[in-house]
């Protein structure tokens, strides 16, 4: 399963999610950001690659739906409800991502 993790600037939350889940045997993971200033900006190619999209906040889902509706029509988008309160690989963020993502993806 190809899972795309998305936050705003692809600086802390989504790269942490990518790092946490990259060794799972059933997943291929990537991350991106919705901002034009993102470290790795979201592209149509990334959205096409993804089977499942995990966004950190509702605003990320809203933006993706507004800009890429036809590309994501039949793809599940999970809002993880993880606020921008963490730095890269923060132990609390890692624990939260392990728990929430496993639950949402049924792992």
BAFI-3210 file (N, C-alpha, C; in Angstrom, 3 decimals, decimal comma, padded with zeros to 6 digits):
// residues 107
n [1|2|3|4|5|6|7|8|9|10|11|12|13|14|15|16|17|18|19|20|21|22|23|24|25|26|27|28|29|30|31|32|33|34|35|36|37|38|39|40|41|42|43|44|45|46|47|48|49|50|51|52|53|54|55|56|57|58|59|60|61|62|63|64|65|66|67|68|69|70|71|72|73|74|75|76|77|78|79|80|81|82|83|84|85|86|87|88|89|90|91|92|93|94|95|96|97|98|99|100|101|102|103|104|105|106|107]
n.u [000,851|000,623|001,355|000,791|001,971|000,967|001,649|001,946|004,470|006,181|008,170|008,332|006,144|005,028|007,468|008,415|006,419|006,811|009,372|008,875|007,150|008,423|009,748|007,857|006,622|004,423|003,960|004,633|006,019|005,745|006,296|004,958|004,342|001,732|002,230|003,689|006,232|007,174|009,420|009,391|007,263|003,755|002,656|000,877|001,804|002,694|000,234|-001,100|000,454|-000,144|-002,051|-003,426|-004,054|-002,734|-003,398|-002,296|-003,966|-007,352|-007,389|-005,451|-006,576|-008,802|-007,549|-006,297|-008,519|-009,782|-007,895|-007,127|-009,240|-010,204|-008,084|-008,030|-010,418|-011,277|-009,760|-008,919|-008,809|-007,298|-007,736|-005,513|-005,517|-003,347|-001,727|000,396|002,594|004,969|008,420|010,727|010,860|010,132|009,642|007,003|005,455|006,192|005,139|002,404|001,938|002,485|000,385|-002,055|-001,908|-001,661|-004,150|-005,929|-005,211|-005,668|-003,695]
n.v [-001,175|002,166|004,996|008,351|010,949|014,074|017,419|020,882|022,273|020,207|019,675|018,836|017,156|015,432|014,370|013,010|011,085|009,658|008,625|007,063|005,070|003,929|001,463|-000,495|-003,611|-003,846|-001,428|001,357|004,467|008,049|011,606|014,958|018,531|021,003|023,661|026,149|026,700|024,394|021,809|019,480|019,879|019,191|017,289|016,571|014,096|012,751|012,469|010,799|008,520|007,660|005,366|005,713|008,612|010,495|013,141|015,789|017,736|019,042|021,280|020,705|018,600|019,967|021,781|020,060|018,756|020,950|021,753|019,455|017,767|015,916|014,119|012,766|011,561|008,858|008,055|007,226|009,643|010,347|012,218|013,003|014,580|015,898|018,370|021,225|021,089|019,899|018,925|017,551|014,068|014,075|012,399|012,176|012,800|010,697|008,466|009,139|009,120|006,416|005,146|006,427|006,228|003,453|002,648|004,024|002,882|000,261|-001,505]
n.w [000,000|-000,894|000,901|001,485|003,386|004,615|005,504|006,338|005,661|005,201|007,032|009,759|010,868|008,720|007,535|009,785|010,118|007,746|008,227|010,535|009,556|007,371|007,314|007,513|006,498|004,741|003,594|001,435|001,724|001,522|001,840|001,931|001,518|001,761|001,330|-000,822|-000,095|000,966|002,020|000,468|-001,923|-002,439|-005,203|-008,306|-009,251|-006,929|-005,613|-007,421|-007,170|-004,600|-002,637|-000,349|001,567|004,163|006,154|008,291|009,434|009,212|007,528|005,643|004,206|003,160|001,424|-000,420|-001,531|-002,702|-004,640|-006,076|-006,763|-008,785|-009,048|-006,647|-006,229|-005,693|-003,567|-000,242|002,337|005,273|008,140|010,527|012,763|014,103|015,669|014,845|016,752|017,293|016,946|014,485|014,713|017,408|020,429|021,508|019,274|017,573|018,989|018,892|016,108|015,535|016,869|015,907|013,074|012,675|013,653|011,863|009,406|009,820|010,767]
ca.u [000,000|001,361|000,770|001,367|001,749|000,986|001,466|002,038|005,772|006,981|009,368|008,386|005,166|004,968|008,721|008,487|005,538|007,501|010,470|008,310|006,467|009,123|010,229|006,731|006,716|003,273|003,757|005,609|005,586|006,371|005,682|004,961|003,681|000,790|002,747|004,663|007,551|007,449|010,681|008,998|005,875|002,791|002,522|-000,078|002,462|002,634|-001,154|-001,399|001,191|-000,715|-003,297|-004,048|-003,461|-002,901|-003,077|-002,185|-005,075|-008,464|-007,057|-004,683|-007,556|-009,587|-006,731|-006,113|-009,801|-010,024|-006,942|-006,851|-010,418|-010,319|-007,005|-008,203|-011,833|-011,536|-008,704|-009,241|-007,995|-007,464|-007,289|-004,933|-005,723|-002,089|-001,409|001,776|003,189|006,082|009,597|011,046|011,149|009,765|009,134|005,542|004,920|006,409|004,123|001,100|001,869|002,395|-000,961|-003,129|-001,792|-001,996|-005,613|-006,602|-004,923|-006,011|-002,454]
ca.v [000,000|003,432|005,962|009,683|011,775|015,482|018,508|022,170|022,610|018,984|019,943|018,078|016,081|014,408|013,609|012,091|009,959|008,875|007,919|006,070|003,986|003,502|000,074|-001,442|-004,482|-003,751|-000,038|002,255|005,763|009,296|012,748|016,215|019,639|021,752|025,017|026,306|026,750|023,101|021,146|018,660|020,291|018,233|017,329|015,600|012,791|012,112|012,081|009,641|007,388|007,254|004,611|006,307|009,898|010,847|014,552|016,069|018,574|019,215|022,306|020,063|017,883|020,969|022,325|019,008|018,566|022,134|021,872|018,213|016,916|014,800|013,149|012,048|011,175|007,527|007,729|007,596|010,673|010,277|013,388|012,440|015,524|016,114|019,803|021,598|021,373|018,978|018,991|016,299|012,884|014,261|011,109|012,214|012,738|009,323|007,612|009,508|008,614|004,951|004,780|006,940|005,684|002,019|002,583|004,475|001,995|-001,107|-002,304]
ca.w [000,000|-000,965|001,828|001,408|004,576|004,218|006,461|005,636|005,079|005,074|007,820|011,005|011,066|007,665|007,439|010,923|009,774|006,718|008,901|011,455|008,841|006,149|007,373|007,625|005,310|003,841|003,181|000,825|002,240|001,114|002,516|001,182|002,186|000,921|001,094|-001,908|000,546|001,597|001,694|-000,680|-002,194|-002,966|-006,661|-008,840|-009,358|-005,607|-005,349|-008,268|-006,608|-003,308|-002,485|000,833|001,931|005,572|006,385|009,722|009,892|008,280|006,524|004,574|003,378|002,436|000,342|-001,431|-002,214|-003,533|-005,744|-006,810|-006,565|-009,735|-008,806|-005,381|-006,120|-005,127|-002,613|001,138|002,981|006,720|008,899|011,745|013,870|014,821|015,539|014,530|018,059|017,490|016,084|013,796|015,517|018,809|020,914|021,641|017,909|017,094|019,638|018,352|014,730|015,574|017,320|015,055|011,712|012,749|013,798|010,631|008,278|010,205|010,854]
c.u [000,900|000,656|001,534|000,970|001,929|000,796|001,640|003,368|006,687|008,298|009,460|007,423|005,189|006,303|008,914|007,620|006,197|008,616|009,944|007,791|007,246|009,598|009,097|006,680|005,578|003,066|004,950|005,129|006,407|005,699|005,815|004,255|002,788|001,295|003,705|006,084|007,929|008,799|010,486|007,525|005,021|002,662|001,428|000,528|002,430|001,219|-001,561|-000,743|000,469|-001,983|-004,126|-003,302|-003,775|-002,462|-003,081|-003,383|-006,142|-008,131|-006,248|-005,624|-008,353|-008,815|-006,546|-007,397|-010,075|-009,133|-006,838|-008,034|-010,472|-009,256|-007,260|-009,613|-012,066|-010,468|-009,147|-008,266|-008,307|-006,905|-006,815|-005,115|-004,484|-001,674|000,082|002,503|004,472|007,225|009,819|011,483|010,948|009,171|007,611|004,872|005,061|005,355|002,727|000,923|001,758|000,972|-002,040|-003,084|-002,152|-003,516|-006,313|-006,397|-005,227|-004,806|-002,270]
c.v [001,242|004,482|007,274|010,471|013,237|016,384|019,806|022,357|021,407|019,135|019,034|016,902|015,034|013,693|012,640|010,866|009,057|008,034|006,788|004,847|003,413|002,055|-000,951|-002,282|-004,339|-002,350|000,509|003,643|006,909|010,416|013,990|017,281|020,405|023,144|025,043|026,334|025,435|022,560|020,232|018,985|019,157|018,410|016,359|014,200|012,048|011,646|010,871|008,377|006,808|006,418|005,215|007,594|010,161|012,291|014,809|016,840|018,681|020,231|021,722|019,298|018,876|021,497|021,306|018,801|019,743|022,164|020,635|017,246|015,710|013,729|012,277|011,506|009,860|007,088|008,111|008,653|010,632|011,539|012,865|013,324|015,672|017,568|020,034|022,023|020,582|019,283|017,610|015,227|013,104|012,936|011,073|012,133|011,327|008,392|007,872|008,961|007,095|004,515|005,168|006,320|004,207|001,840|002,919|003,522|000,536|-002,031|-002,902]
c.w [000,000|-000,122|001,719|002,653|004,196|005,432|005,674|004,912|004,902|005,833|009,045|011,039|009,968|007,452|008,604|010,640|008,735|007,352|009,784|010,697|007,657|006,160|007,498|006,354|004,307|003,273|002,407|001,209|001,659|001,888|001,649|002,006|001,232|000,570|-000,104|-001,362|001,218|001,142|000,480|-000,963|-002,770|-004,469|-007,112|-008,938|-008,028|-005,284|-006,185|-007,717|-005,390|-003,449|-001,353|001,159|003,398|005,747|007,885|010,266|008,799|007,194|005,374|003,633|002,540|001,227|-000,789|-002,227|-003,149|-004,774|-006,634|-006,793|-007,510|-009,506|-007,582|-005,191|-005,385|-004,140|-001,201|001,650|004,472|007,356|010,254|012,975|014,754|014,605|015,292|015,805|018,312|016,533|015,447|014,795|017,021|019,307|021,087|020,271|017,347|017,676|019,065|016,937|014,688|015,889|016,307|013,652|011,697|012,837|012,489|009,469|008,594|010,280|012,235]
res [x|x|x|x|x|x|x|x|x|x|x|x|x|x|x|x|x|x|x|x|x|x|x|x|x|x|x|x|x|x|x|x|x|x|x|x|x|x|x|x|x|x|x|x|x|x|x|x|x|x|x|x|x|x|x|x|x|x|x|x|x|x|x|x|x|x|x|x|x|x|x|x|x|x|x|x|x|x|x|x|x|x|x|x|x|x|x|x|x|x|x|x|x|x|x|x|x|x|x|x|x|x|x|x|x|x|x]
***
